[in-house]
């Protein structure tokens, strides 16, 4: 991947706040909108979710997930030129982590109320690989190590 696309990937993963989380629900795909926080080295992506939500129940039953992040639609003529990445990996619940909570609240201050609810908790999504589309015809298949290397951009 060239340096321009590497910078674009890092900018997308650090700048976007909304993702779509793909899980397996009773053997069929389910996709839900969620908020996410990328670890500084892109070796993990965190979500703070309710155990009452279908996607959380799904991750408990089958940890295989996909997280899709896209550049915001800016009404350009050809939306296929928008950057987007899908990260495949495995999800696992995270024990209480005050530093993670602080980072989450710095990024999503309006979500403080969710920390007062007993059913919310963090999940860590560990990347296995990723597919980054930097724009039309600029497609990159990345290993977890290559995704982590992009964090240095």
C-alpha positions in Angstrom: 0.0 0.0 0.0 1.4 3.4 -0.9 2.0 6.1 1.7 -1.0 8.2 0.6 -3.4 5.3 1.1 -1.8 4.3 4.4 -2.3 7.9 5.7 -5.9 7.8 4.4 -6.6 4.5 6.3 -5.1 5.9 9.5 -7.1 9.1 9.2 -10.3 7.2 8.5 -10.0 4.8 11.5 -9.0 7.7 13.9 -11.5 10.2 12.6 -14.7 8.2 12.1 -16.8 7.5 15.2 -19.5 5.3 13.7 -19.1 1.8 12.4 -21.3 -1.1 11.4 -20.7 -4.3 13.4 -21.4 -7.6 11.7 -22.2 -10.6 13.8 -23.6 -14.0 13.3 -27.2 -14.4 14.7 -28.4 -18.0 14.6 -26.2 -18.7 11.6 -27.2 -15.6 9.6 -25.5 -12.2 9.3 -26.7 -9.3 11.4 -25.3 -5.8 11.0 -25.8 -3.0 13.6 -24.6 0.5 13.8 -22.3 1.2 16.7 -19.7 3.6 18.1 -16.1 2.4 18.2 -12.7 3.4 19.5 -9.6 2.3 17.8 -6.6 1.4 20.0 -3.6 3.6 19.1 -1.8 0.8 17.3 -5.0 -0.5 15.5 -4.4 -3.9 17.2 -7.8 -3.6 18.8 -11.1 -1.8 18.3 -13.5 -1.3 21.2 -17.2 -1.1 21.4 -19.3 -0.3 24.5 -22.5 -2.3 24.2 -25.5 -3.5 26.2 -25.7 -7.2 26.9 -29.4 -6.9 26.0 -28.5 -6.0 22.4 -28.6 -8.7 19.7 -25.1 -8.0 18.6 -23.7 -8.5 22.1 -25.6 -11.7 22.5 -24.2 -12.8 19.1 -20.6 -12.0 20.1 -21.1 -14.1 23.3 -22.3 -17.1 21.2 -19.8 -16.7 18.3 -16.9 -14.3 18.6 -16.3 -13.9 14.8 -17.2 -10.3 13.8 -16.6 -7.7 11.2 -16.4 -4.0 11.8 -17.0 -1.7 8.8 -16.0 2.0 8.8 -16.7 4.3 5.9 -15.9 7.9 5.1 -18.9 10.1 5.6 -21.0 10.7 2.5 -20.3 14.2 1.3 -22.7 14.1 -1.7 -20.0 13.7 -4.2 -21.0 12.6 -7.7 -19.6 9.1 -7.3 -20.0 7.7 -3.8 -17.9 4.6 -4.7 -14.9 6.9 -4.4 -15.4 7.2 -0.6 -12.9 5.4 1.5 -14.0 2.4 3.6 -12.5 -0.5 5.5 -13.9 -3.7 6.8 -12.0 -5.4 9.6 -12.6 -9.1 10.4 -11.6 -10.5 13.7 -12.8 -11.9 17.0 -14.6 -10.2 19.9 -14.0 -10.7 23.6 -15.4 -8.9 26.7 -13.1 -6.6 28.5 -12.8 -6.4 32.3 -13.2 -2.9 33.9 -10.5 -0.7 32.5 -10.5 2.9 33.8 -8.1 4.2 31.0 -10.4 2.7 28.3 -13.4 4.3 30.0 -11.6 7.7 30.1 -10.6 7.4 26.4 -14.2 6.5 25.5 -15.7 9.4 27.3 -13.2 11.8 25.8 -14.4 10.7 22.4 -18.1 10.2 23.3 -19.0 12.5 26.3 -22.7 12.1 25.7 -22.4 8.3 26.4 -21.6 8.8 30.1 -25.1 7.7 31.0 -24.3 4.2 29.7 -21.7 3.7 32.4 -24.5 4.0 35.0 -26.3 1.1 33.5 -25.4 -2.4 34.7 -25.9 -4.1 31.3 -23.2 -2.1 29.4 -19.6 -3.3 29.0 -16.7 -3.1 26.7 -15.8 -5.6 24.1 -12.4 -5.8 22.3 -12.4 -6.7 18.6 -9.0 -8.2 17.7 -8.3 -7.9 14.0 -7.5 -10.9 11.9 -7.4 -9.1 8.6 -8.9 -6.1 6.8 -10.0 -4.9 3.3 -9.4 -1.2 2.7 -10.9 0.5 -0.3 -9.1 3.9 -0.6 -11.2 4.9 -3.5 -12.3 3.6 -6.9 -9.9 0.8 -7.9 -7.6 1.3 -4.9 -8.2 -1.9 -2.9 -5.9 -3.3 -0.3 -6.1 -6.6 1.5 -4.3 -6.3 4.8 -3.1 -8.7 7.4 -3.4 -7.8 11.1 0.3 -6.9 11.1 -0.2 -4.6 8.0 -3.2 -2.9 9.7 -1.0 -2.3 12.8 1.8 -0.9 10.7 -0.7 1.6 9.2 -1.3 3.0 12.7 2.2 4.5 12.5 1.2 6.8 9.6 
